[in-house]
Amino acid sequence: MKARRGTSPPPIPAPPVVDPDDPSMGLLAGVIMSANGQPGLTVTTVDGHPATLAVLDETGHVLHSGPAVGEEAWSVVVHAYRLFWQGQGYLKVYGTPEGFTQDPTRED
């Protein structure tokens, strides 16, 4: 379609950002997960309704569900990421009922 004289053509939409080094995503049908520095981890249905995360045992029994699960998951991931940038990415981070713990530092 030709643009009329004196008008500009409509903008071409930018392609979605895809990083070939990122692991595959989009494996959960009907769910949108997002992460941001302030709200942390957010889960919604594809039609925009709030959703929640849950921890299930091997038999499918729900151990915990609700916002606290997302907050704990987010905190563990952020702590591990910070250790990575401090050159201590080999440490494993644990979110336990007693609080955060990590593997002891190596004696090099």
Secondary structure, DSSP 8 states (H G I E B T S, - for coil): ----TTS------------TTS-----STTEEEEEETTTEEEEEETTS-B---EEE-TTS-EEEESHHHHHHHHHHHHHHHHHHHTT-TTS-EEEETTEEEE------
